[in-house]
């Protein structure tokens, strides 16, 4: 018994080597699996329920995979479709798939797994004590849940397996854990859970676990008690160290990985080189949790932003930039209070000093006086109108504020006209909680097309 | 004057979800690993990243000469005060740490 899973890349939209994909197809995989999303690109995608990647790149890359699938007559799975995996991004992806099917003259059977959550369900779960905070979770209230524009539940092996079991040619899943997409088919075919989940984690970023991460495509061949990792591009190699080291990548714990329904434990895993390009892995374990739970993600609108950029090249001002920005803040505070009637509890003004410490803020230890500083002014307010008004109140100050009582008014450099922009809604993440479920499908829906 | 960056193969920081930051220090060999392990005490990490010591999680992977440190994100990823969406710049604080 074996299960061969072909993974074209770490995410649909970041490209992969077509030569390597061809090599992969020659190995007769049983399933093609690709991840489509993550929270790593920030809260705005989940907040708006849209994809990070362009429609045209997504369509072009998906087309090649749909053709590959049809040539071998094997299932093709995408998880976290459209970056955030909300119902809206899944619908967007389904539309692209139907469009392509028509263009390619294919009539695939499609299964869709929906992962968007109703606020009522999540609020009820909070009241009943069914939400468990995960590591460093922020406090959560009913009001915060109510303010979310989107909440998703992360599907795991149980939900993905249901979708595979429909016999669909193409499975479009909403938000799912990366590893579960790869682990589901092997588990369904008798591979031990610890082995399947470990292979899933190693393969989640495609060739990232090899010596040439950019090539994308890898094949993971599972047997009951072990799996083999083999990159498909000729100049990429999997080595015991490159594979083992992937367990530290974007994981808070390098030995224990929390997943829907339990934990993967790789402390006793063994990585063995079997030839110049492949590594065989054994010894990984799966620990079931007492009460089945899955993780939730949510994003809400924390405010509306307006952004200005002004360039300071005058030495006197560069040397005293902190005094300059704090004087502007004080002047703005008075003007905003007098004209808009807003107090500092209603809005924030931040100045990030590019060239000084814009990246690390108060953690910066290497501060020198540069020849120029870019001042990035960020206004966050409670309405788009307030944000724009405050941005416009700041503008004359950023243009002409003088540190000196006497002398001519200085004029600073604006690289754009208009000099400030409305950046729209500012979304923030607010949920890092697991929800207990009686049945894994309680809050997920499966549709067939 | 040497820095931690000079005596390691790579120092990388990444988000581990929106609420955690994880920093991986890849050492060249056992000697470097032992040396770096002693430098990166909870006191030092707490001082550099301005977080309390009991929130720091440190993992040792001697086989690969990797030291991994996970901390709460200095600001939640993408929130109003966050400066680095992908969290990759936080490694520079360790890279530029002067060692004696």
Interface residues (C-beta under 8 A of the other chain):
Chain A: X39 X40 X41 X42 X43 X44 X135 X136 X137 X138 X241 X244 X245 X248 X249 X250 X251 X252 X253 X254 X255 X302 X303 X348 X350 X352 X358 X359 X360 X361 X362 X363 X365 X366 X378 X380 X426 X427 X428 X429 X432
Chain B: X14 X15 X16 X17 X18 X19 X20 X22 X24 X26 X48 X49 X50 X55 X57 X59 X61 X63 X64 X66 X68 X70 X72 X73 X74 X76 X77 X78 X79 X80 X81 X83 X84 X85 X86 X89 X90 X92 X93 X96
